[in-house]
Amino acid sequence: MYFTDIKNLFRVYDEEIAIEMFETLLDDFGVIPSVLQRYIMEKIIPDFDRLIASMRDGFIARTSNQCEN
């Protein structure tokens, strides 16, 4: 369930919604499996602004695959 929640953070197109979803996820941080906790702490939190930059700026590609942009 939490893995899907993490993926869904980056599937939305609105920065405010993504931040709200992330804050909701962090509210339940204590019950998230330790593997995902570590991933969130090491990969997502430090780079969160970069990861949602495409939501803020429409000129930044969401992926490197040109067919998807």
C-alpha positions, 0 to 999 in steps of 0.5 A: 500500500505505501509503495503505491502511495509513493508512486502516486506522489509523482503521478499527479500534475499539481505541486500542492497536491503532491506536497499534501500527499507526501505530508499525509504519507509522512504522518504515518511514517512510523507504520511504514515498513523499514525498507520504505522508510529508509528509501524515503529518508535517503532518496525522496526527502533530500531530492523532493524539490527536484523530483516535483520540479516538473510540476512547478515548471512545465518546461521540465520534462517529467521523464527522459522518454520523449514519447511520454512528455 
